[in-house]
């Protein structure tokens, strides 16, 4: 195990040293001023020989991370609370938004695929530009399919819980998957 003084002297400066070059790689020099500030902070920390100041900085960092964790926990509990309210709702649309979204995504996928196929077969002169433009939709489709996937998994989980089946955690599912192999 590393001594605390060594960790205090290396932790933040190493983090700063790793972040600064990454910020400099941002397009159009957008991260240069932030990287310069990090370099200046690293040089200031390197010039100090007092480990107690670095320990204090680490404690502050730990407090900030603890506050962020508390915020994330509160946020997740609110999301879970709203999902429970949704599941218990008597309003048909609130209960059926997931299938509606699934059908909308499927319909949009079919329309886009048919349109792209038509362009490739009948408008070959414009196929390159159209397919390049369609490739720009990758992020949008990633988000839509991710939301759909979460909705399907959550609904499957809700059905399993409602039927009284034992539902394991994601870690439990992974361990049982690898145990079967």
Z-matrix of the N, CA and C atoms (Angstrom, degrees):
N
C 1 1.456
C 2 1.531 1 109.15
N 3 1.332 2 114.99 1 139.33
C 4 1.461 3 120.19 2 -179.19
C 5 1.520 4 110.80 3 -77.31
N 6 1.316 5 117.38 4 142.95
C 7 1.461 6 119.14 5 175.99
C 8 1.527 7 110.56 6 -66.13
N 9 1.331 8 115.11 7 149.82
C 10 1.468 9 120.78 8 -176.97
C 11 1.530 10 111.80 9 -60.16
N 12 1.318 11 117.61 10 -35.66
C 13 1.468 12 119.04 11 -179.14
C 14 1.523 13 111.34 12 -65.89
N 15 1.346 14 116.63 13 -36.42
C 16 1.459 15 119.91 14 177.82
C 17 1.523 16 110.94 15 -67.58
N 18 1.320 17 116.16 16 -42.64
C 19 1.466 18 120.10 17 177.60
C 20 1.528 19 110.16 18 -62.56
N 21 1.334 20 116.43 19 -42.21
C 22 1.465 21 120.41 20 -179.56
C 23 1.521 22 111.37 21 -63.68
N 24 1.331 23 117.12 22 -36.44
C 25 1.458 24 119.99 23 -178.95
C 26 1.519 25 112.75 24 -78.49
N 27 1.318 26 117.28 25 -25.51
C 28 1.459 27 119.70 26 -175.47
C 29 1.523 28 113.98 27 -101.71
N 30 1.312 29 118.56 28 -33.23
C 31 1.459 30 122.30 29 -171.71
C 32 1.513 31 115.45 30 -54.39
N 33 1.315 32 116.91 31 -65.70
C 34 1.465 33 120.89 32 -177.96
C 35 1.530 34 111.23 33 -66.25
N 36 1.347 35 119.97 34 -45.96
C 37 1.468 36 118.16 35 178.92
C 38 1.531 37 113.19 36 -59.60
N 39 1.328 38 117.80 37 -38.40
C 40 1.461 39 119.46 38 177.82
C 41 1.518 40 111.48 39 -65.74
N 42 1.307 41 115.76 40 -40.41
C 43 1.463 42 120.02 41 177.43
C 44 1.522 43 110.44 42 -62.21
N 45 1.319 44 116.09 43 -44.34
C 46 1.461 45 120.17 44 178.88
C 47 1.519 46 111.08 45 -64.86
N 48 1.330 47 116.59 46 -39.34
C 49 1.459 48 120.70 47 179.89
C 50 1.527 49 111.10 48 -66.38
N 51 1.315 50 117.50 49 -32.00
C 52 1.464 51 120.46 50 179.50
C 53 1.528 52 111.63 51 -78.12
N 54 1.330 53 117.48 52 -34.79
C 55 1.464 54 120.59 53 -177.04
C 56 1.520 55 113.59 54 -75.14
N 57 1.316 56 116.96 55 -39.09
C 58 1.467 57 120.30 56 -174.41
C 59 1.528 58 112.48 57 -57.70
N 60 1.340 59 120.35 58 -50.37
C 61 1.474 60 118.69 59 179.60
C 62 1.530 61 112.92 60 -62.23
N 63 1.321 62 116.52 61 -33.83
C 64 1.468 63 119.18 62 178.50
C 65 1.522 64 110.90 63 -65.02
N 66 1.318 65 116.22 64 -40.41
C 67 1.463 66 119.88 65 178.98
C 68 1.527 67 111.25 66 -66.57
N 69 1.313 68 117.33 67 -33.33
C 70 1.463 69 120.72 68 179.76
C 71 1.529 70 111.63 69 -68.39
N 72 1.313 71 117.73 70 -21.10
C 73 1.463 72 121.63 71 -178.69
C 74 1.527 73 113.05 72 -83.09
N 75 1.327 74 117.48 73 -5.43
C 76 1.460 75 119.70 74 178.18
C 77 1.527 76 109.59 75 -63.04
N 78 1.337 77 117.15 76 146.83
C 79 1.469 78 119.55 77 -177.62
C 80 1.524 79 112.16 78 -63.69
N 81 1.317 80 114.35 79 149.14
C 82 1.459 81 123.45 80 174.98
C 83 1.522 82 113.40 81 59.77
N 84 1.320 83 118.05 82 24.76
C 85 1.456 84 121.63 83 176.87
C 86 1.512 85 114.80 84 66.00
N 87 1.339 86 117.53 85 23.72
C 88 1.468 87 120.81 86 -176.43
C 89 1.529 88 113.02 87 -64.46
N 90 1.332 89 117.14 88 -25.79
C 91 1.457 90 119.25 89 -177.49
C 92 1.511 91 114.45 90 -101.47
N 93 1.333 92 117.57 91 4.68
C 94 1.466 93 119.89 92 -175.36
C 95 1.520 94 113.24 93 -62.51
N 96 1.318 95 117.88 94 -43.33
C 97 1.469 96 118.83 95 -177.50
C 98 1.532 97 110.66 96 -68.15
N 99 1.329 98 116.94 97 -37.68
C 100 1.465 99 119.51 98 177.09
C 101 1.523 100 110.00 99 -66.55
N 102 1.337 101 117.38 100 -40.62
C 103 1.462 102 121.13 101 178.54
C 104 1.525 103 110.53 102 -63.82
N 105 1.339 104 117.28 103 -39.63
C 106 1.464 105 120.56 104 177.67
C 107 1.529 106 110.51 105 -62.13
N 108 1.330 107 116.37 106 -41.82
C 109 1.463 108 120.40 107 179.27
C 110 1.533 109 110.59 108 -64.55
N 111 1.326 110 116.82 109 -40.35
C 112 1.463 111 119.92 110 178.32
C 113 1.524 112 111.04 111 -66.36
N 114 1.324 113 116.71 112 -39.84
C 115 1.474 114 120.00 113 177.03
C 116 1.524 115 110.66 114 -62.25
N 117 1.321 116 117.14 115 -42.64
C 118 1.463 117 120.89 116 179.15
C 119 1.528 118 110.68 117 -63.40
N 120 1.337 119 116.54 118 -41.94
C 121 1.458 120 120.51 119 178.60
C 122 1.530 121 110.29 120 -64.05
N 123 1.330 122 116.75 121 -42.23
C 124 1.468 123 120.46 122 179.68
C 125 1.530 124 110.44 123 -62.76
N 126 1.332 125 116.59 124 -42.54
C 127 1.469 126 119.60 125 179.19
C 128 1.524 127 111.35 126 -64.60
N 129 1.328 128 116.05 127 -37.33
C 130 1.462 129 120.01 128 177.54
C 131 1.519 130 110.15 129 -64.33
N 132 1.330 131 116.48 130 -44.41
C 133 1.459 132 119.88 131 -179.85
C 134 1.526 133 111.34 132 -67.54
N 135 1.339 134 116.67 133 -37.27
C 136 1.464 135 120.25 134 179.18
C 137 1.523 136 111.61 135 -65.51
N 138 1.331 137 117.22 136 -32.48
C 139 1.459 138 120.61 137 -176.30
C 140 1.527 139 111.97 138 -76.51
N 141 1.305 140 117.67 139 -16.83
C 142 1.469 141 120.77 140 -178.68
C 143 1.522 142 109.87 141 -87.86
N 144 1.302 143 115.67 142 135.86
C 145 1.454 144 120.47 143 179.68
C 146 1.523 145 111.66 144 -99.41
N 147 1.316 146 117.49 145 -10.20
C 148 1.456 147 121.74 146 -175.53
C 149 1.526 148 109.83 147 -83.80
N 150 1.305 149 116.43 148 110.50
C 151 1.463 150 121.38 149 -179.37
C 152 1.526 151 111.77 150 -68.69
N 153 1.334 152 117.85 151 -22.29
C 154 1.469 153 119.29 152 -178.64
C 155 1.529 154 110.88 153 -65.98
N 156 1.323 155 117.79 154 -33.27
C 157 1.460 156 120.01 155 177.28
C 158 1.528 157 110.78 156 -66.79
N 159 1.318 158 116.15 157 -40.35
C 160 1.462 159 119.49 158 177.44
C 161 1.524 160 111.21 159 -67.76
N 162 1.320 161 116.75 160 -38.21
C 163 1.470 162 119.96 161 177.09
C 164 1.528 163 109.81 162 -61.61
N 165 1.327 164 116.41 163 -40.08
C 166 1.455 165 120.19 164 178.32
C 167 1.526 166 110.52 165 -64.39
N 168 1.326 167 117.32 166 -40.51
C 169 1.465 168 120.88 167 177.09
C 170 1.519 169 110.54 168 -63.57
N 171 1.325 170 116.94 169 -40.32
C 172 1.465 171 120.47 170 177.28
C 173 1.530 172 111.05 171 -63.82
N 174 1.341 173 116.28 172 -41.36
C 175 1.470 174 119.31 173 178.46
C 176 1.527 175 110.46 174 -61.84
N 177 1.324 176 116.03 175 -40.91
C 178 1.466 177 120.04 176 177.73
C 179 1.530 178 110.23 177 -62.27
N 180 1.334 179 116.08 178 -44.00
C 181 1.464 180 120.54 179 178.01
C 182 1.524 181 110.69 180 -60.60
N 183 1.326 182 117.22 181 -42.07
C 184 1.461 183 120.68 182 177.90
C 185 1.529 184 111.06 183 -62.12
N 186 1.339 185 116.95 184 -40.41
C 187 1.464 186 120.50 185 178.54
C 188 1.527 187 110.97 186 -63.67
N 189 1.342 188 116.32 187 -42.15
C 190 1.458 189 120.25 188 178.75
C 191 1.529 190 109.98 189 -63.03
N 192 1.319 191 117.03 190 -43.88
C 193 1.464 192 120.66 191 178.80
C 194 1.526 193 111.30 192 -64.84
N 195 1.331 194 117.56 193 -37.75
C 196 1.463 195 120.42 194 177.85
C 197 1.529 196 110.63 195 -64.64
N 198 1.332 197 117.00 196 -40.83
C 199 1.466 198 120.35 197 177.46
C 200 1.528 199 110.97 198 -64.05
N 201 1.325 200 115.78 199 -40.60
C 202 1.473 201 119.28 200 178.91
C 203 1.523 202 110.53 201 -65.19
N 204 1.324 203 116.90 202 -41.78
C 205 1.462 204 120.63 203 177.84
C 206 1.528 205 110.83 204 -61.91
N 207 1.323 206 116.53 205 -41.24
C 208 1.462 207 120.39 206 177.93
C 209 1.531 208 110.10 207 -62.30
N 210 1.344 209 116.42 208 -41.94
C 211 1.463 210 120.50 209 178.68
C 212 1.523 211 110.74 210 -62.85
N 213 1.342 212 117.27 211 -45.52
C 214 1.466 213 121.26 212 -179.98
C 215 1.529 214 110.64 213 -62.96
N 216 1.325 215 117.08 214 -39.31
C 217 1.467 216 121.13 215 178.90
C 218 1.521 217 110.23 216 -63.80
N 219 1.323 218 117.01 217 -44.04
C 220 1.463 219 120.81 218 177.89
C 221 1.524 220 110.82 219 -62.23
N 222 1.319 221 116.26 220 -43.39
C 223 1.457 222 121.07 221 179.09
C 224 1.529 223 111.02 222 -60.48
N 225 1.322 224 117.16 223 -47.01
C 226 1.468 225 120.30 224 179.46
C 227 1.519 226 111.86 225 -64.21
N 228 1.316 227 118.03 226 -37.80
C 229 1.459 228 119.18 227 179.50
C 230 1.531 229 110.79 228 -66.72
N 231 1.337 230 117.14 229 -35.38
C 232 1.465 231 119.96 230 176.95
C 233 1.527 232 111.21 231 -67.60
N 234 1.323 233 116.94 232 -40.33
C 235 1.463 234 120.27 233 177.48
C 236 1.522 235 109.69 234 -62.98
N 237 1.328 236 117.06 235 -45.10
C 238 1.464 237 120.44 236 178.82
C 239 1.523 238 111.51 237 -62.38
N 240 1.333 239 116.37 238 -38.95
C 241 1.466 240 120.07 239 178.38
C 242 1.528 241 110.27 240 -62.88
N 243 1.330 242 117.02 241 -42.94
C 244 1.465 243 119.71 242 -179.53
C 245 1.530 244 110.83 243 -67.41
N 246 1.331 245 117.72 244 -35.06
C 247 1.470 246 119.93 245 176.58
C 248 1.519 247 110.96 246 -65.67
N 249 1.329 248 117.29 247 -38.36
C 250 1.470 249 119.76 248 178.22
C 251 1.532 250 110.71 249 -65.72
N 252 1.341 251 116.45 250 -40.45
C 253 1.464 252 120.11 251 177.50
C 254 1.527 253 109.92 252 -63.02
N 255 1.323 254 116.26 253 -42.02
C 256 1.465 255 120.70 254 178.88
C 257 1.522 256 111.07 255 -60.97
N 258 1.327 257 116.58 256 -44.09
C 259 1.464 258 120.66 257 -177.86
C 260 1.533 259 111.53 258 -64.97
N 261 1.331 260 117.31 259 -29.65
C 262 1.457 261 120.78 260 -178.51
C 263 1.525 262 113.05 261 -92.49
N 264 1.307 263 117.47 262 -1.40
C 265 1.454 264 121.39 263 -176.44
C 266 1.530 265 111.37 264 -66.95
N 267 1.308 266 115.94 265 145.47
C 268 1.463 267 121.43 266 176.43
C 269 1.528 268 111.81 267 -92.26
N 270 1.327 269 116.70 268 -7.58
C 271 1.458 270 121.95 269 178.11
C 272 1.530 271 108.75 270 -74.33
N 273 1.328 272 116.08 271 123.47
C 274 1.465 273 120.65 272 -174.99
C 275 1.522 274 112.25 273 -61.98
N 276 1.329 275 118.39 274 -39.10
C 277 1.460 276 119.36 275 -177.37
C 278 1.525 277 111.36 276 -69.83
N 279 1.317 278 117.26 277 -38.85
C 280 1.461 279 119.76 278 179.17
C 281 1.527 280 109.74 279 -60.57
N 282 1.321 281 116.78 280 -39.43
C 283 1.462 282 120.59 281 179.07
C 284 1.521 283 112.22 282 -74.44
N 285 1.336 284 117.83 283 -22.44
C 286 1.463 285 120.78 284 -173.68
C 287 1.531 286 114.26 285 -109.92
N 288 1.307 287 118.27 286 15.92
C 289 1.469 288 118.69 287 -178.79
C 290 1.519 289 111.50 288 -65.97
N 291 1.330 290 117.47 289 -33.88
C 292 1.470 291 118.89 290 -179.02
C 293 1.528 292 111.44 291 -63.87
N 294 1.350 293 119.00 292 -50.23
C 295 1.469 294 117.46 293 177.65
C 296 1.533 295 112.17 294 -61.90
N 297 1.330 296 117.61 295 -37.55
C 298 1.459 297 120.25 296 178.78
C 299 1.522 298 110.41 297 -61.25
N 300 1.309 299 116.53 298 -45.14
C 301 1.461 300 120.37 299 178.41
C 302 1.527 301 110.30 300 -64.02
N 303 1.316 302 117.00 301 -39.86
C 304 1.466 303 120.85 302 177.90
C 305 1.517 304 111.93 303 -61.17
N 306 1.328 305 116.90 304 -45.59
C 307 1.465 306 120.24 305 178.52
C 308 1.533 307 111.01 306 -64.81
N 309 1.324 308 117.13 307 -38.91
C 310 1.471 309 120.12 308 179.29
C 311 1.533 310 110.74 309 -64.82
N 312 1.329 311 117.03 310 -42.48
C 313 1.470 312 120.35 311 178.38
C 314 1.521 313 109.92 312 -64.67
N 315 1.330 314 117.01 313 -43.51
C 316 1.466 315 120.34 314 179.89
C 317 1.531 316 110.69 315 -62.86
N 318 1.322 317 117.45 316 -43.11
C 319 1.463 318 120.67 317 179.65
C 320 1.532 319 110.88 318 -64.02
N 321 1.333 320 117.24 319 -43.23
C 322 1.463 321 120.58 320 178.81
C 323 1.530 322 110.76 321 -63.99
N 324 1.309 323 116.29 322 -38.04
C 325 1.470 324 120.72 323 178.77
C 326 1.526 325 110.47 324 -64.02
N 327 1.345 326 116.23 325 -44.53
C 328 1.470 327 120.43 326 -179.96
C 329 1.526 328 110.60 327 -63.82
N 330 1.324 329 117.16 328 -45.84
C 331 1.466 330 121.04 329 179.76
C 332 1.525 331 110.30 330 -60.39
N 333 1.329 332 117.78 331 -46.70
C 334 1.464 333 120.88 332 -179.39
C 335 1.527 334 110.27 333 -63.96
N 336 1.314 335 117.83 334 -44.38
C 337 1.463 336 120.32 335 -179.21
C 338 1.523 337 111.37 336 -63.94
N 339 1.322 338 117.72 337 -42.41
C 340 1.468 339 120.65 338 177.94
C 341 1.530 340 110.85 339 -63.81
N 342 1.333 341 116.86 340 -42.35
C 343 1.461 342 120.55 341 179.78
C 344 1.527 343 110.73 342 -64.03
N 345 1.320 344 117.17 343 -43.41
C 346 1.466 345 120.30 344 178.79
C 347 1.527 346 111.32 345 -64.93
N 348 1.323 347 116.81 346 -39.61
C 349 1.466 348 120.21 347 177.74
C 350 1.524 349 110.43 348 -63.71
N 351 1.314 350 117.04 349 -43.69
C 352 1.461 351 121.68 350 179.01
C 353 1.533 352 110.50 351 -59.77
N 354 1.341 353 115.98 352 -43.93
C 355 1.463 354 120.13 353 -179.76
C 356 1.530 355 110.42 354 -63.40
N 357 1.307 356 117.27 355 -44.02
C 358 1.466 357 120.43 356 -178.21
C 359 1.525 358 110.85 357 -64.82
N 360 1.336 359 117.39 358 -38.17
C 361 1.465 360 120.69 359 -176.44
C 362 1.525 361 111.97 360 -81.02
N 363 1.334 362 117.59 361 -45.29
C 364 1.460 363 120.58 362 -170.89
C 365 1.525 364 115.32 363 -104.43
N 366 1.303 365 119.31 364 -18.65
C 367 1.467 366 122.14 365 -178.75
C 368 1.520 367 109.36 366 -127.98
N 369 1.294 368 116.60 367 57.06
C 370 1.458 369 121.05 368 -174.57
C 371 1.522 370 113.04 369 -59.89
N 372 1.329 371 117.80 370 -25.90
C 373 1.457 372 120.38 371 178.86
C 374 1.528 373 112.18 372 -66.77
N 375 1.339 374 117.48 373 -26.38
C 376 1.469 375 121.29 374 -178.81
C 377 1.531 376 112.18 375 -106.50
N 378 1.327 377 116.83 376 1.85
C 379 1.465 378 120.40 377 -174.95
C 380 1.527 379 112.22 378 -61.10
N 381 1.320 380 117.29 379 -41.18
C 382 1.459 381 120.00 380 -177.48
C 383 1.531 382 111.75 381 -60.22
N 384 1.311 383 116.13 382 -48.02
C 385 1.477 384 120.05 383 -179.29
C 386 1.523 385 111.38 384 -66.61
N 387 1.329 386 117.17 385 -41.21
C 388 1.475 387 120.73 386 -178.57
C 389 1.534 388 110.31 387 -66.98
N 390 1.333 389 117.18 388 -44.44
C 391 1.459 390 119.78 389 179.79
C 392 1.528 391 111.52 390 -66.58
N 393 1.316 392 117.51 391 -35.08
C 394 1.474 393 120.46 392 175.14
C 395 1.525 394 110.46 393 -64.70
N 396 1.321 395 116.29 394 -41.23
C 397 1.468 396 119.89 395 177.78
C 398 1.526 397 110.61 396 -65.53
N 399 1.326 398 116.80 397 -39.15
C 400 1.470 399 120.19 398 178.67
C 401 1.526 400 110.95 399 -65.24
N 402 1.322 401 116.83 400 -33.19
C 403 1.467 402 119.87 401 178.33
C 404 1.523 403 111.26 402 -63.88
N 405 1.329 404 117.09 403 -26.74
C 406 1.464 405 120.71 404 178.15
C 407 1.528 406 111.82 405 -69.98
N 408 1.312 407 117.43 406 -12.80
C 409 1.467 408 121.48 407 178.80
C 410 1.523 409 112.62 408 -85.72
N 411 1.312 410 117.70 409 2.83
C 412 1.459 411 121.68 410 -176.28
C 413 1.523 412 111.60 411 -56.69
N 414 1.319 413 117.64 412 -45.65
C 415 1.469 414 120.51 413 -179.31
C 416 1.528 415 110.44 414 -62.82
N 417 1.335 416 116.70 415 -44.39
C 418 1.466 417 120.20 416 -179.75
C 419 1.525 418 110.57 417 -60.28
N 420 1.342 419 116.39 418 -45.76
C 421 1.461 420 119.35 419 179.28
C 422 1.518 421 111.16 420 -65.79
N 423 1.319 422 116.85 421 -34.87
C 424 1.469 423 119.82 422 177.14
C 425 1.511 424 111.85 423 -61.14
N 426 1.327 425 116.48 424 -43.61
C 427 1.463 426 120.71 425 178.54
C 428 1.525 427 110.61 426 -65.68
N 429 1.340 428 116.66 427 -47.88
C 430 1.467 429 120.27 428 -178.07
C 431 1.526 430 111.39 429 -61.51
N 432 1.317 431 116.96 430 -44.60
C 433 1.460 432 119.66 431 -178.85
C 434 1.530 433 111.55 432 -71.69
N 435 1.330 434 117.51 433 -29.44
C 436 1.464 435 120.01 434 174.88
C 437 1.518 436 111.00 435 -66.75
N 438 1.329 437 116.50 436 -45.09
C 439 1.471 438 120.25 437 177.36
C 440 1.521 439 109.94 438 -61.23
N 441 1.319 440 116.68 439 -42.95
C 442 1.458 441 120.65 440 178.49
C 443 1.530 442 110.95 441 -62.65
N 444 1.320 443 116.84 442 -42.89
C 445 1.462 444 120.54 443 179.49
C 446 1.516 445 112.07 444 -63.08
N 447 1.325 446 116.90 445 -43.79
C 448 1.458 447 120.23 446 177.86
C 449 1.527 448 109.66 447 -62.86
N 450 1.336 449 117.01 448 -41.42
C 451 1.461 450 120.39 449 178.79
C 452 1.517 451 112.04 450 -61.66
N 453 1.315 452 117.48 451 -42.35
C 454 1.471 453 121.17 452 -179.98
C 455 1.526 454 110.48 453 -66.63
N 456 1.320 455 116.80 454 -46.22
C 457 1.461 456 120.23 455 -179.57
C 458 1.528 457 110.51 456 -63.27
N 459 1.330 458 116.80 457 -43.68
C 460 1.470 459 120.34 458 -179.94
C 461 1.522 460 110.87 459 -64.05
N 462 1.324 461 117.53 460 -41.04
C 463 1.461 462 120.14 461 179.41
C 464 1.527 463 110.45 462 -65.79
N 465 1.328 464 116.86 463 -40.11
C 466 1.461 465 120.02 464 177.04
C 467 1.522 466 110.44 465 -62.15
N 468 1.316 467 116.41 466 -40.67
C 469 1.465 468 120.99 467 177.12
C 470 1.525 469 110.21 468 -63.08
N 471 1.352 470 117.06 469 -44.99
C 472 1.466 471 120.89 470 179.27
C 473 1.521 472 111.44 471 -59.76
N 474 1.333 473 116.75 472 -42.72
C 475 1.466 474 120.56 473 179.44
C 476 1.524 475 111.05 474 -64.96
N 477 1.331 476 116.74 475 -40.22
C 478 1.463 477 119.83 476 179.47
C 479 1.523 478 110.95 477 -64.34
N 480 1.324 479 116.60 478 -42.51
C 481 1.463 480 120.51 479 178.75
C 482 1.523 481 110.32 480 -64.97
N 483 1.344 482 117.07 481 -42.74
C 484 1.469 483 121.00 482 -179.62
C 485 1.526 484 111.65 483 -63.66
N 486 1.332 485 117.73 484 -32.05
C 487 1.460 486 120.22 485 -179.59
C 488 1.520 487 112.24 486 -82.97
N 489 1.331 488 116.83 487 -5.49
C 490 1.459 489 120.19 488 178.10
C 491 1.513 490 113.74 489 88.32
N 492 1.316 491 117.15 490 6.22
C 493 1.461 492 120.17 491 -179.88
C 494 1.525 493 109.75 492 -71.65
N 495 1.314 494 115.87 493 149.24
C 496 1.457 495 120.95 494 177.00
C 497 1.523 496 108.43 495 -73.96
N 498 1.320 497 116.44 496 123.22
C 499 1.460 498 121.48 497 -179.00
C 500 1.514 499 107.80 498 -109.87
N 501 1.323 500 116.14 499 124.30
C 502 1.460 501 119.14 500 179.72
C 503 1.522 502 110.54 501 -93.19
N 504 1.296 503 114.43 502 165.47
C 505 1.456 504 120.80 503 178.33
C 506 1.521 505 109.68 504 -73.37
N 507 1.339 506 118.41 505 165.02
C 508 1.468 507 119.59 506 176.34
C 509 1.531 508 112.71 507 -55.84
N 510 1.329 509 116.39 508 -37.71
C 511 1.456 510 119.80 509 178.69
C 512 1.526 511 110.44 510 -66.41
N 513 1.335 512 116.34 511 -39.60
C 514 1.456 513 120.17 512 176.84
C 515 1.516 514 112.03 513 -63.68
N 516 1.340 515 116.58 514 -39.13
C 517 1.465 516 119.72 515 178.02
C 518 1.520 517 111.04 516 -65.42
N 519 1.327 518 117.34 517 -40.55
C 520 1.465 519 120.75 518 178.27
C 521 1.526 520 111.43 519 -63.95
N 522 1.334 521 116.51 520 -43.54
C 523 1.464 522 118.76 521 -178.76
C 524 1.525 523 110.76 522 -66.21
N 525 1.346 524 118.44 523 -38.32
C 526 1.456 525 119.99 524 178.21
C 527 1.532 526 110.97 525 -69.79
N 528 1.335 527 117.02 526 -32.35
C 529 1.474 528 120.28 527 177.37
C 530 1.521 529 110.16 528 -64.21
N 531 1.325 530 116.25 529 -47.61
C 532 1.467 531 119.16 530 -178.38
C 533 1.531 532 112.49 531 -73.29
N 534 1.327 533 117.31 532 -24.70
C 535 1.452 534 120.04 533 177.48
C 536 1.519 535 110.99 534 -69.18
N 537 1.326 536 117.48 535 -29.46
C 538 1.475 537 122.17 536 179.72
C 539 1.514 538 111.48 537 -74.36
N 540 1.293 539 118.02 538 -21.47
C 541 1.477 540 121.64 539 -174.98
C 542 1.490 541 110.95 540 -78.85
